[in-house]
């Protein structure tokens, strides 16, 4: 009786005899797959005889063609993360997954955190290549910041994770809003910009460095209540709502610091640039900077501030004294184009500003008597999403999943040293820190940099690159 009570609801289907099965021709075609899971899989077509027992893990093989004799159009080894371009044709590489943590035969798949890899192209060159991959299912990685031996990552899960030596060290979570930007001050305060328009402030405990707590937000509650009383402190938004000038009413897309002046700058999709004083978290200015969303902001040389927008413009702002007040004024529009400005970076030593666009190009200007346009770099097939500088190097991450490493030569030209290829999704953020020198008495070598890249494939990859001498 117990056996009858546990019979499946599909037991009313009459079992086919083996002889009838052979005559049915099922071996030559497909059949409808029925499961005991109710209607969830009803009518799903499955191949009659499937040998793939690991259907959830992506395969190394391309499914685009069944002709096994045709040569693949992508690097055969999953460890070929770095490509030295010998020609300008980079379109021959397909978007097939090449991440080492997607390989079924990887010896590192047992680790839930870090997948240490070794780039086979650089077995004789330990100064370049992939060091490792950090994977945690916290969502797409939108922002990065490095401070000492700590790495902070922000994602669309509202979490900020803290990593130390490629291992999970700590983390903190906001109540709402994707983490779109992270900056860290010299006094170890962490500022995060969020999709909900808020800027939150965090600080680590001195006794317990792994513990972080929220210590405030911008604007402060006191400033919010004080300003909300006066109607002149409100502006009308596109939704015909009145909001305070000192508060972003759309996503905070970018943050940058000028610690010499004690200022924090925030750019937002509400088209404004806001200036905050670090000492008391006061909003000093709210500037209607662009006609469309502000995508990127960077504090540069000579106390200049550069902003790039979806309206296709790159603007330069300078802090000047006007009567009894000090304000930022627009001093130049470096570029106006149809394509959106998506990323900015500054080389402070050589006074160069780089501007990435949605068409995949990177324009750059140098400070001479004035800021002068010196050229355009082409290395991406799709939009440039992030830029960072490291010594004489420029690194650009794109929607084409690649990271281009450029060296600025003494004559001002740029050479592509390599293309780092291991992400399975667009590269959304980059940051670089200089690797300390070994105290072994050896002659000083070229500067080495640790580069962190965050992607929409939910991973952070760690690279080592060298500032080769010209």
Sine and cosine of phi, psi and omega as CSV:
sin_phi,cos_phi,sin_psi,cos_psi,sin_omega,cos_omega
0.00,0.00,-0.61,0.79,0.00,-1.00
-0.88,0.47,-0.60,0.80,0.00,-1.00
-0.91,0.41,-0.63,0.78,-0.01,-1.00
-0.92,0.39,-0.59,0.81,-0.01,-1.00
-0.93,0.37,-0.44,0.90,-0.05,-1.00
-0.99,-0.11,0.19,0.98,-0.03,-1.00
-0.95,0.31,0.59,-0.81,-0.04,-1.00
-0.94,0.35,0.40,-0.92,0.04,-1.00
-0.94,0.33,-0.18,0.98,0.05,-1.00
-1.00,-0.09,0.10,1.00,-0.07,-1.00
-0.95,0.33,-0.18,0.98,0.03,-1.00
-0.95,0.30,-0.22,0.98,0.04,-1.00
-0.96,0.28,0.79,-0.61,-0.05,-1.00
-0.96,0.29,0.75,-0.67,0.02,-1.00
-0.94,0.33,0.66,-0.75,0.00,-1.00
-1.00,0.10,0.71,-0.70,0.06,-1.00
-0.94,0.35,0.32,-0.95,-0.04,-1.00
-0.90,0.43,-0.63,0.78,0.01,-1.00
-0.91,0.42,-0.66,0.75,0.02,-1.00
-0.91,0.41,-0.56,0.83,0.01,-1.00
-0.89,0.45,-0.68,0.74,0.01,-1.00
-0.89,0.45,-0.57,0.82,-0.03,-1.00
-0.98,0.18,-0.27,0.96,-0.11,-0.99
-0.98,0.22,-0.26,0.97,-0.01,-1.00
0.97,0.25,0.32,0.95,-0.04,-1.00
-0.92,0.38,-0.42,0.91,-0.01,-1.00
-0.93,0.37,-0.39,0.92,-0.11,-0.99
-1.00,-0.08,-0.12,0.99,-0.07,-1.00
-0.65,-0.76,-0.42,-0.91,0.00,-1.00
-0.94,-0.33,0.41,-0.91,0.05,-1.00
-0.75,-0.66,0.29,-0.96,0.02,-1.00
-0.99,0.16,0.75,-0.66,-0.07,-1.00
-1.00,-0.03,0.81,-0.58,0.05,-1.00
-0.91,-0.42,0.69,-0.73,0.02,-1.00
-0.80,-0.61,0.10,-1.00,0.01,-1.00
-1.00,0.04,0.21,0.98,-0.06,-1.00
-1.00,-0.06,0.45,0.89,0.01,-1.00
0.96,0.26,-0.68,-0.74,-0.07,-1.00
-1.00,-0.05,0.07,1.00,-0.09,-1.00
-0.89,0.45,-0.60,0.80,-0.03,-1.00
-0.92,-0.39,0.32,0.95,-0.07,-1.00
-0.92,0.38,0.79,-0.62,0.07,-1.00
0.99,0.14,0.14,0.99,0.02,-1.00
-0.99,0.17,0.82,-0.57,-0.02,-1.00
-0.98,0.19,0.79,-0.62,0.05,-1.00
-0.79,-0.61,0.48,-0.88,0.11,-0.99
-0.93,0.37,0.65,-0.76,-0.12,-0.99
-0.85,0.53,-0.67,0.74,-0.02,-1.00
-0.81,-0.58,0.96,-0.28,0.00,-1.00
-0.91,-0.41,0.72,-0.69,0.00,-1.00
-0.97,-0.25,0.08,1.00,0.00,-1.00
-1.00,0.08,0.98,-0.18,-0.03,-1.00
-1.00,0.04,-0.09,1.00,-0.03,-1.00
-0.83,-0.56,0.91,0.42,-0.13,-0.99
-0.95,0.31,-0.29,0.96,-0.02,-1.00
-0.99,0.11,-0.27,0.96,-0.06,-1.00
-0.99,-0.10,0.80,-0.60,0.00,-1.00
-0.87,0.50,0.57,-0.82,-0.01,-1.00
-1.00,-0.02,0.45,-0.89,0.07,-1.00
-0.96,0.29,-0.41,0.91,-0.10,-1.00
-0.99,0.12,0.54,-0.84,0.04,-1.00
-0.98,0.18,0.69,-0.73,0.02,-1.00
-0.99,-0.15,0.16,0.99,-0.08,-1.00
-0.96,0.28,-0.42,0.91,-0.06,-1.00
-0.58,-0.82,0.56,-0.83,0.02,-1.00
-1.00,-0.09,0.02,1.00,0.00,-1.00
-1.00,0.08,0.98,-0.19,-0.07,-1.00
-0.94,0.33,-0.27,0.96,-0.04,-1.00
-1.00,0.09,-0.27,0.96,-0.03,-1.00
-0.97,0.24,0.64,-0.77,-0.04,-1.00
-0.94,0.34,0.60,-0.80,0.02,-1.00
-0.94,0.35,0.45,-0.89,-0.03,-1.00
-0.98,-0.20,0.37,0.93,0.01,-1.00
-0.62,-0.78,0.33,-0.94,-0.02,-1.00
-0.84,0.54,0.71,-0.70,-0.08,-1.00
-0.93,0.36,-0.58,0.81,-0.06,-1.00
-1.00,-0.01,0.73,-0.68,0.05,-1.00
-0.94,0.35,-0.14,0.99,-0.03,-1.00
-0.99,-0.11,0.04,1.00,0.01,-1.00
-0.99,0.16,0.93,0.37,-0.07,-1.00
-0.98,0.19,-0.32,0.95,-0.08,-1.00
-0.88,-0.47,0.74,-0.67,-0.07,-1.00
-0.81,-0.59,0.85,-0.53,0.06,-1.00
-1.00,-0.05,0.96,-0.28,-0.13,-0.99
-0.94,0.34,0.84,-0.55,0.08,-1.00
-0.99,-0.15,-0.09,1.00,0.13,-0.99
-0.50,-0.86,0.03,-1.00,-0.07,-1.00
-1.00,0.03,0.00,1.00,-0.06,-1.00
-1.00,0.00,0.99,-0.10,0.04,-1.00
-0.97,-0.23,0.13,0.99,-0.04,-1.00
-1.00,0.07,-0.05,1.00,-0.05,-1.00
-0.98,0.22,-0.16,0.99,-0.02,-1.00
-1.00,-0.04,0.81,-0.59,0.00,-1.00
-0.99,0.17,0.10,-0.99,-0.01,-1.00
-1.00,-0.04,0.39,0.92,0.02,-1.00
-0.90,0.44,0.64,-0.77,-0.04,-1.00
-0.85,0.53,0.81,-0.59,0.04,-1.00
-0.84,-0.54,0.23,0.97,-0.02,-1.00
-0.95,0.30,0.69,-0.72,0.00,-1.00
-0.89,0.46,-0.39,0.92,0.01,-1.00
-1.00,0.05,0.10,1.00,0.13,-0.99
-0.96,-0.26,0.10,1.00,-0.05,-1.00
-1.00,-0.05,0.80,-0.60,-0.06,-1.00
-0.92,0.38,-0.41,0.91,-0.06,-1.00
-0.99,-0.14,0.14,0.99,-0.06,-1.00
-0.91,0.41,0.73,-0.68,0.04,-1.00
-0.96,0.27,-0.07,1.00,-0.07,-1.00
-0.97,-0.23,0.09,1.00,-0.15,-0.99
-0.94,0.34,-0.21,0.98,-0.03,-1.00
-0.97,0.24,-0.37,0.93,-0.04,-1.00
-0.99,0.17,0.80,-0.59,0.00,-1.00
-0.99,0.16,-0.10,1.00,-0.12,-0.99
-0.89,-0.45,-0.89,0.46,-0.19,-0.98
-0.84,-0.54,0.68,-0.73,0.04,-1.00
-0.90,-0.43,1.00,-0.07,0.00,-1.00
-0.95,0.31,0.78,-0.63,-0.03,-1.00
-0.75,-0.66,0.25,-0.97,0.05,-1.00
-0.75,-0.66,0.82,-0.58,-0.04,-1.00
-0.97,0.24,0.89,-0.46,-0.08,-1.00
-0.92,0.39,-0.37,0.93,0.03,-1.00
-0.95,0.30,-0.25,0.97,-0.11,-0.99
-0.82,-0.58,0.51,0.86,0.00,-1.00
-0.90,0.44,-0.45,0.89,0.04,-1.00
-0.99,-0.15,0.09,1.00,-0.03,-1.00
-0.69,-0.72,1.00,0.08,-0.06,-1.00
-0.94,0.33,-0.10,1.00,-0.05,-1.00
-1.00,0.06,-0.08,1.00,-0.03,-1.00
-0.65,-0.76,0.54,-0.84,0.11,-0.99
0.83,-0.56,-0.06,-1.00,-0.04,-1.00
-0.98,0.19,0.75,-0.66,0.05,-1.00
-1.00,-0.05,-0.71,0.70,-0.03,-1.00
-0.08,-1.00,0.06,-1.00,-0.01,-1.00
-0.74,-0.67,0.73,-0.68,0.05,-1.00
-0.97,-0.25,0.82,-0.57,-0.03,-1.00
-0.78,-0.62,0.81,-0.59,0.16,-0.99
-0.50,-0.86,0.73,-0.68,-0.10,-0.99
-0.97,0.24,0.90,0.44,0.04,-1.00
-0.97,-0.24,0.16,0.99,-0.01,-1.00
0.98,-0.19,-0.08,-1.00,-0.01,-1.00
-0.91,0.41,0.65,-0.76,-0.02,-1.00
-1.00,0.02,0.89,-0.46,-0.06,-1.00
-0.97,-0.26,-0.36,0.93,-0.12,-0.99
-0.50,-0.87,0.46,-0.89,0.00,-1.00
-0.62,-0.78,0.49,-0.87,0.18,-0.98
-0.40,-0.92,0.65,-0.76,-0.01,-1.00
-0.86,-0.51,0.64,-0.77,0.04,-1.00
-0.58,-0.81,0.94,-0.33,-0.06,-1.00
0.89,0.45,-0.81,-0.58,0.02,-1.00
-0.99,-0.11,0.22,0.98,-0.01,-1.00
-0.96,-0.29,0.61,-0.79,0.08,-1.00
-0.84,-0.54,0.77,-0.64,0.02,-1.00
-0.95,-0.32,0.76,-0.65,0.00,-1.00
-0.80,-0.60,0.68,-0.73,0.04,-1.00
-0.90,-0.44,0.58,-0.82,-0.09,-1.00
-0.65,-0.76,0.00,-1.00,0.03,-1.00
-0.99,0.12,0.13,0.99,0.10,-1.00
-1.00,-0.02,0.08,1.00,-0.01,-1.00
0.96,0.26,0.06,1.00,-0.01,-1.00
-1.00,-0.05,0.52,-0.86,0.25,-0.97
-0.90,-0.44,0.90,-0.44,0.01,-1.00
-0.99,-0.14,0.57,-0.82,0.04,-1.00
-0.89,-0.45,0.81,-0.59,-0.06,-1.00
-0.89,-0.46,0.59,-0.81,0.05,-1.00
-0.69,-0.73,0.84,-0.55,-0.05,-1.00
0.81,0.58,0.66,0.75,0.04,-1.00
0.91,0.41,0.33,0.95,0.02,-1.00
-0.83,-0.56,0.49,-0.87,-0.02,-1.00
-0.90,0.43,0.87,-0.49,-0.09,-1.00
-0.95,-0.31,-0.69,0.73,-0.03,-1.00
-0.27,-0.96,-0.10,-0.99,0.04,-1.00
0.02,-1.00,0.34,-0.94,0.07,-1.00
-0.52,-0.86,0.38,-0.92,-0.14,-0.99
-0.74,-0.67,0.69,-0.72,0.08,-1.00
-1.00,0.01,0.25,-0.97,-0.03,-1.00
-0.98,0.21,-0.41,0.91,-0.01,-1.00
-0.30,-0.95,0.40,-0.92,0.13,-0.99
0.99,-0.12,0.86,-0.50,0.11,-0.99
-0.82,0.58,0.55,-0.83,0.01,-1.00
-1.00,0.00,0.97,-0.23,-0.12,-0.99
-0.99,-0.17,-0.25,0.97,-0.02,-1.00
-0.41,-0.91,0.59,-0.81,0.03,-1.00
-0.65,-0.76,0.74,-0.68,0.18,-0.98
-0.69,-0.72,0.45,-0.89,-0.06,-1.00
-0.79,-0.61,0.76,-0.65,0.00,-1.00
-1.00,0.03,0.17,-0.99,0.00,-1.00
-0.92,0.40,-0.39,0.92,0.04,-1.00
-1.00,-0.07,0.34,0.94,0.11,-0.99
0.93,0.37,0.43,0.90,0.19,-0.98
-1.00,0.07,0.63,-0.77,-0.01,-1.00
-0.92,-0.38,0.85,-0.52,0.05,-1.00
-0.96,-0.27,0.77,-0.64,0.01,-1.00
-0.83,-0.55,0.72,-0.69,0.06,-1.00
-0.98,-0.21,0.66,-0.75,-0.20,-0.98
-0.82,-0.58,0.33,-0.94,0.02,-1.00
-0.89,0.46,-0.46,0.89,-0.04,-1.00
-0.99,0.12,0.13,0.99,0.05,-1.00
1.00,0.04,0.09,1.00,-0.05,-1.00
-0.98,-0.21,0.49,-0.87,0.13,-0.99
-0.91,-0.42,0.86,-0.50,-0.06,-1.00
-0.94,-0.34,0.50,-0.87,-0.05,-1.00
-0.87,-0.49,0.73,-0.68,-0.04,-1.00
-0.76,-0.64,0.40,-0.92,0.05,-1.00
-0.53,-0.85,0.61,-0.79,0.04,-1.00
-0.99,0.11,0.49,-0.87,0.02,-1.00
-0.97,0.26,0.62,-0.78,0.03,-1.00
-0.95,0.31,-0.63,0.77,-0.01,-1.00
-0.97,0.25,-0.59,0.81,-0.03,-1.00
-0.80,-0.60,1.00,0.07,-0.11,-0.99
-0.85,0.53,-0.37,0.93,-0.02,-1.00
-0.99,0.16,-0.10,0.99,-0.02,-1.00
-0.98,-0.22,0.83,-0.56,0.03,-1.00
-0.88,-0.47,0.62,-0.78,0.01,-1.00
-0.71,-0.70,0.46,-0.89,0.02,-1.00
-0.98,0.19,0.78,-0.63,-0.07,-1.00
-0.91,-0.42,0.00,1.00,0.03,-1.00
0.24,-0.97,-0.08,-1.00,0.04,-1.00
-0.46,-0.89,0.27,-0.96,0.03,-1.00
-0.89,-0.45,0.80,-0.60,-0.07,1.00
-0.95,0.30,0.27,-0.96,0.04,-1.00
-0.94,0.33,0.35,-0.94,0.00,-1.00
-0.88,0.47,-0.62,0.79,0.01,-1.00
-0.89,0.45,-0.71,0.70,0.01,-1.00
-0.91,0.41,-0.62,0.79,0.00,-1.00
-0.88,0.47,-0.72,0.69,-0.01,-1.00
-0.93,0.37,-0.62,0.78,-0.02,-1.00
-0.92,0.39,-0.71,0.70,-0.05,-1.00
-0.96,0.29,-0.46,0.89,-0.09,-1.00
-0.94,0.35,-0.24,0.97,-0.02,-1.00
-0.97,0.26,-0.57,0.82,-0.08,-1.00
-1.00,-0.03,0.86,-0.51,-0.01,-1.00
-0.89,0.46,-0.40,0.92,-0.01,-1.00
-0.94,0.33,-0.22,0.98,0.00,-1.00
-1.00,0.05,0.10,0.99,-0.02,-1.00
-0.96,-0.28,0.48,-0.88,0.12,-0.99
-0.78,-0.63,0.44,-0.90,0.00,-1.00
-1.00,-0.01,0.75,-0.66,0.00,-1.00
-1.00,-0.05,0.08,-1.00,-0.01,-1.00
-0.92,0.38,-0.27,0.96,0.05,-1.00
-1.00,-0.03,0.20,0.98,0.00,-1.00
0.88,0.48,0.59,0.81,0.08,-1.00
-0.89,-0.45,0.53,-0.85,0.04,-1.00
-1.00,-0.08,0.79,-0.61,0.01,-1.00
-0.75,-0.66,0.38,-0.92,0.03,-1.00
-0.93,0.37,0.62,-0.79,0.03,-1.00
-0.89,0.46,-0.55,0.83,-0.13,-0.99
-0.99,0.16,0.05,1.00,-0.05,-1.00
-0.82,-0.57,0.72,-0.69,0.09,-1.00
-0.95,0.31,0.72,-0.69,0.03,-1.00
-0.97,-0.26,0.12,0.99,0.11,-0.99
-0.65,-0.76,-0.01,-1.00,-0.12,-0.99
-0.83,0.56,0.69,-0.73,0.14,-0.99
-1.00,0.10,0.96,-0.29,-0.15,-0.99
-1.00,-0.01,-0.36,0.93,-0.11,-0.99
-0.37,-0.93,0.49,-0.87,0.04,-1.00
-0.67,-0.74,0.53,-0.85,0.11,-0.99
-0.47,-0.88,0.42,-0.91,-0.09,-1.00
-0.88,-0.47,0.57,-0.82,0.30,-0.95
-0.81,-0.59,1.00,0.02,-0.11,-0.99
-0.96,0.30,-0.37,0.93,0.08,-1.00
-0.89,0.45,-0.60,0.80,0.04,-1.00
-1.00,-0.08,-0.10,0.99,-0.01,-1.00
0.93,0.36,0.64,0.77,-0.09,-1.00
-0.82,-0.57,0.56,-0.83,0.14,-0.99
-0.88,-0.48,0.72,-0.69,0.03,-1.00
-0.92,-0.39,0.67,-0.74,0.04,-1.00
-0.78,-0.63,0.73,-0.68,0.08,-1.00
-0.93,-0.36,0.51,-0.86,-0.13,-0.99
-0.62,-0.79,0.32,-0.95,0.13,-0.99
-0.94,0.35,-0.12,0.99,0.08,-1.00
-0.99,0.13,0.15,0.99,0.11,-0.99
0.98,0.19,0.12,0.99,-0.07,-1.00
-0.95,-0.31,0.41,-0.91,0.18,-0.98
-0.90,-0.44,0.82,-0.57,-0.01,-1.00
-0.91,-0.42,0.57,-0.82,-0.05,-1.00
-0.90,-0.44,0.81,-0.58,-0.06,-1.00
-0.86,-0.50,0.63,-0.77,0.08,-1.00
-1.00,-0.01,0.81,-0.59,-0.11,-0.99
-0.93,0.38,-0.52,0.85,-0.12,-0.99
-0.92,0.40,-0.61,0.79,-0.04,-1.00
-0.77,-0.64,0.16,0.99,0.04,-1.00
0.87,0.49,0.47,0.88,-0.01,-1.00
-1.00,0.06,0.66,-0.75,0.10,-1.00
-0.99,0.15,0.93,-0.38,-0.04,-1.00
-0.99,0.10,-0.59,0.81,-0.05,-1.00
-0.53,-0.85,0.50,-0.87,0.19,-0.98
-0.77,-0.64,0.93,-0.37,-0.15,-0.99
-0.95,-0.32,0.79,-0.61,0.14,-0.99
-0.98,0.20,1.00,-0.01,-0.25,-0.97
-1.00,0.09,-0.57,0.82,-0.15,-0.99
-0.64,-0.77,0.16,-0.99,0.04,-1.00
-1.00,-0.02,-0.07,1.00,0.04,-1.00
-0.55,-0.84,-0.09,-1.00,-0.10,-0.99
-0.84,0.54,0.66,-0.75,0.12,-0.99
-0.99,0.11,0.90,-0.44,-0.06,-1.00
-1.00,-0.04,-0.48,0.88,-0.14,-0.99
-0.42,-0.91,0.56,-0.83,0.05,-1.00
-0.58,-0.81,0.61,-0.80,0.03,-1.00
-0.54,-0.84,0.70,-0.72,0.10,-1.00
-0.99,0.11,0.76,-0.65,-0.12,-0.99
-0.87,-0.49,-0.36,-0.93,0.00,-1.00
-0.96,0.26,0.32,-0.95,0.01,-1.00
0.82,0.57,0.49,0.87,0.00,-1.00
0.85,0.52,0.47,0.88,0.08,-1.00
-1.00,0.09,0.45,-0.90,0.08,-1.00
-0.82,-0.58,0.75,-0.66,-0.03,-1.00
-0.93,-0.36,0.72,-0.70,0.04,-1.00
-0.79,-0.61,0.65,-0.76,0.05,-1.00
-0.83,-0.55,0.57,-0.82,-0.17,-0.99
-0.68,-0.73,0.27,-0.96,0.11,-0.99
-0.93,0.37,-0.20,0.98,0.07,-1.00
-0.98,0.19,0.02,1.00,0.08,-1.00
1.00,0.06,0.16,0.99,-0.04,-1.00
-0.95,-0.31,0.51,-0.86,0.15,-0.99
-0.88,-0.47,0.89,-0.46,-0.10,-1.00
-0.90,-0.43,0.49,-0.87,0.00,-1.00
-0.89,-0.45,0.77,-0.64,-0.03,-1.00
-0.86,-0.51,0.59,-0.81,0.02,-1.00
-0.73,-0.68,0.63,-0.77,-0.01,-1.00
-0.99,0.12,0.87,-0.49,-0.04,-1.00
-0.74,-0.68,0.44,-0.90,0.03,-1.00
-1.00,0.06,0.82,-0.58,0.04,-1.00
-0.81,-0.59,0.99,-0.17,-0.05,-1.00
0.92,0.39,-0.85,-0.52,0.01,-1.00
-1.00,-0.05,-0.04,1.00,-0.06,-1.00
-0.90,-0.43,0.36,-0.93,0.11,-0.99
-0.89,-0.46,0.86,-0.52,-0.07,-1.00
-0.75,-0.67,0.35,-0.94,0.11,-0.99
-1.00,-0.03,0.78,-0.62,-0.01,-1.00
-0.87,-0.50,0.51,-0.86,0.04,-1.00
-0.97,0.25,0.86,-0.52,-0.03,-1.00
-0.95,-0.31,-0.34,0.94,-0.02,-1.00
-0.24,-0.97,0.55,-0.83,0.19,-0.98
-0.94,-0.34,0.97,-0.23,-0.11,-0.99
-0.95,0.30,-0.50,0.86,-0.09,-1.00
-0.45,-0.89,0.60,-0.80,0.13,-0.99
-0.62,-0.78,0.89,-0.46,-0.11,-0.99
-0.57,-0.82,0.13,-0.99,0.03,-1.00
-0.97,0.23,-0.56,0.83,-0.03,-1.00
-0.98,0.21,0.59,-0.81,-0.02,-1.00
-0.93,0.37,0.56,-0.83,0.16,-0.99
-1.00,0.08,0.84,-0.54,-0.17,-0.99
-0.90,-0.43,-0.31,0.95,-0.06,-1.00
-0.39,-0.92,0.53,-0.85,0.04,-1.00
-0.67,-0.74,0.51,-0.86,0.12,-0.99
-0.45,-0.89,0.43,-0.90,-0.05,-1.00
-0.77,-0.64,0.72,-0.69,0.19,-0.98
-1.00,-0.10,0.98,-0.22,-0.11,-0.99
-0.93,0.36,-0.54,0.84,-0.04,-1.00
-0.92,0.39,-0.73,0.68,-0.04,-1.00
-0.99,-0.11,0.03,1.00,0.01,-1.00
0.82,0.57,0.85,0.53,0.02,-1.00
-0.84,-0.55,0.68,-0.73,0.08,-1.00
-0.90,-0.44,0.73,-0.68,-0.02,-1.00
-0.93,-0.37,0.61,-0.79,-0.05,-1.00
-0.72,-0.69,0.90,-0.44,0.05,-1.00
-1.00,-0.08,0.56,-0.83,-0.07,-1.00
-0.80,-0.60,0.20,-0.98,-0.03,-1.00
-0.95,0.31,-0.19,0.98,0.04,-1.00
-1.00,0.00,0.06,1.00,0.04,-1.00
1.00,-0.03,0.02,1.00,-0.04,-1.00
-1.00,-0.09,0.37,-0.93,0.10,-1.00
-0.79,-0.62,0.91,-0.41,0.09,-1.00
-1.00,-0.09,0.47,-0.88,0.03,-1.00
-0.60,-0.80,0.52,-0.85,-0.01,-1.00
-0.81,-0.58,0.55,-0.84,0.06,-1.00
-0.88,-0.47,0.53,-0.85,0.07,-1.00
-0.99,0.12,0.92,-0.39,0.17,-0.99
-0.91,-0.42,-0.88,-0.48,0.18,-0.98
-0.95,0.30,-0.63,0.77,0.12,-0.99
-0.79,-0.61,0.14,-0.99,0.13,-0.99
-0.94,0.33,0.87,-0.49,-0.12,-0.99
-0.87,-0.49,0.75,-0.66,0.04,-1.00
-0.94,0.34,0.82,-0.58,-0.09,-1.00
-0.93,-0.37,-0.16,0.99,0.03,-1.00
0.39,-0.92,-0.01,-1.00,0.00,-1.00
-0.74,-0.67,0.69,-0.72,0.02,-1.00
-0.96,-0.29,0.74,-0.68,0.03,-1.00
-0.87,-0.50,0.89,-0.46,0.01,-1.00
-0.56,-0.83,-0.12,0.99,-0.06,-1.00
-0.85,-0.52,0.57,-0.82,0.03,-1.00
-1.00,0.05,-0.27,0.96,-0.02,-1.00
-0.73,-0.68,-0.14,-0.99,-0.12,-0.99
-0.86,0.52,0.62,-0.79,0.16,-0.99
-0.99,0.13,0.86,-0.51,-0.10,-1.00
-0.98,-0.22,-0.34,0.94,-0.03,-1.00
-0.38,-0.93,0.47,-0.88,0.03,-1.00
-0.65,-0.76,0.53,-0.85,0.16,-0.99
-0.45,-0.89,0.45,-0.89,0.02,-1.00
-0.92,-0.39,0.47,-0.88,0.03,-1.00
-0.53,-0.85,0.99,-0.14,-0.10,-1.00
0.90,0.44,-0.82,-0.58,0.05,-1.00
-1.00,0.01,0.09,1.00,-0.02,-1.00
-1.00,-0.08,0.53,-0.85,0.18,-0.98
-0.84,-0.54,0.75,-0.66,0.06,-1.00
-0.88,-0.47,0.74,-0.67,-0.02,-1.00
-0.82,-0.57,0.76,-0.65,0.05,-1.00
-0.93,-0.36,0.63,-0.78,-0.12,-0.99
-0.76,-0.65,0.16,-0.99,0.10,-1.00
-0.93,0.36,-0.22,0.98,0.06,-1.00
-0.99,0.13,0.13,0.99,0.09,-1.00
0.98,0.22,0.09,1.00,-0.05,-1.00
-0.96,-0.26,0.37,-0.93,0.12,-0.99
-0.84,-0.54,0.88,-0.47,0.03,-1.00
-1.00,-0.08,0.71,-0.71,0.04,-1.00
-0.94,-0.33,0.90,-0.44,-0.03,-1.00
-0.92,-0.40,0.56,-0.83,0.11,-0.99
-0.91,-0.42,0.76,-0.64,0.09,-1.00
-1.00,0.10,0.87,-0.49,-0.04,-1.00
-0.99,0.10,0.17,-0.99,-0.06,-1.00
-0.90,0.43,-0.43,0.90,0.01,-1.00
-1.00,0.02,0.09,1.00,0.03,-1.00
1.00,-0.03,-0.12,0.99,0.05,-1.00
-0.98,0.18,0.21,-0.98,-0.03,-1.00
-0.81,-0.59,0.70,-0.71,0.01,-1.00
-0.89,-0.45,0.73,-0.68,0.06,-1.00
-0.99,0.15,0.93,-0.37,-0.01,-1.00
-0.98,0.18,-0.62,0.79,-0.04,-1.00
-0.22,-0.97,0.24,-0.97,0.12,-0.99
-0.82,-0.57,0.89,-0.45,-0.03,-1.00
-1.00,0.06,0.87,-0.50,-0.10,-0.99
-0.79,-0.62,0.98,-0.18,0.11,-0.99
-0.49,-0.87,-0.22,0.98,0.00,-1.00
-0.97,0.24,0.50,-0.86,0.06,-1.00
-0.98,-0.17,0.02,1.00,0.02,-1.00
-0.61,-0.80,0.12,-0.99,0.03,-1.00
-0.81,0.58,0.63,-0.77,0.03,-1.00
-1.00,0.07,0.93,-0.36,-0.17,-0.99
-1.00,-0.07,-0.45,0.90,-0.08,-1.00
-0.46,-0.89,0.50,-0.87,-0.02,-1.00
-0.64,-0.77,0.55,-0.84,0.19,-0.98
-0.46,-0.89,0.43,-0.90,-0.07,-1.00
-0.64,-0.77,0.61,-0.79,0.08,-1.00
-0.75,-0.66,0.57,-0.82,-0.02,-1.00
-0.97,0.25,0.70,-0.72,0.01,-1.00
-0.98,0.17,0.75,-0.66,-0.01,-1.00
-0.89,0.45,0.52,-0.85,0.00,-1.00
-0.97,0.25,0.51,-0.86,0.06,-1.00
-0.98,0.18,0.74,-0.67,0.02,-1.00
-1.00,0.03,0.92,0.40,-0.01,-1.00
-0.89,-0.45,0.21,0.98,0.06,-1.00
0.98,0.19,0.07,1.00,0.01,-1.00
-0.97,0.24,0.35,-0.94,0.06,-1.00
-0.90,0.44,0.60,-0.80,-0.07,-1.00
-0.88,0.48,0.79,-0.62,0.02,-1.00
-0.99,-0.10,-0.03,-1.00,0.09,-1.00
-0.89,0.46,0.47,-0.88,-0.02,-1.00
-0.92,0.40,0.67,-0.74,0.02,-1.00
-0.91,-0.41,0.58,-0.82,-0.08,-1.00
-0.78,-0.63,0.64,-0.77,0.16,-0.99
-0.99,-0.13,0.84,-0.54,-0.06,-1.00
-0.92,-0.39,0.76,-0.65,0.06,-1.00
-0.94,-0.34,0.75,-0.66,0.01,-1.00
-0.80,-0.60,0.80,-0.60,0.04,-1.00
-0.96,-0.28,0.60,-0.80,-0.14,-0.99
-0.70,-0.71,0.29,-0.96,0.11,-0.99
-0.98,0.22,0.06,1.00,0.15,-0.99
-1.00,0.06,0.18,0.98,0.07,-1.00
0.95,0.32,0.41,0.91,0.01,-1.00
-0.76,-0.65,0.34,-0.94,0.15,-0.99
-0.85,-0.52,0.79,-0.61,0.02,-1.00
-0.94,-0.34,0.57,-0.82,-0.07,-1.00
-0.90,-0.44,0.82,-0.57,-0.06,-1.00
-0.85,-0.53,0.34,-0.94,0.19,-0.98
-0.86,-0.51,0.80,-0.60,0.05,-1.00
-0.77,-0.64,0.41,-0.91,-0.07,-1.00
-0.89,-0.45,0.68,-0.74,0.06,-1.00
-0.99,0.12,0.98,0.17,-0.07,-1.00
-0.87,0.49,0.61,-0.79,0.06,-1.00
-0.95,0.32,0.57,-0.82,-0.02,-1.00
-0.95,0.31,0.00,0.00,0.00,0.00
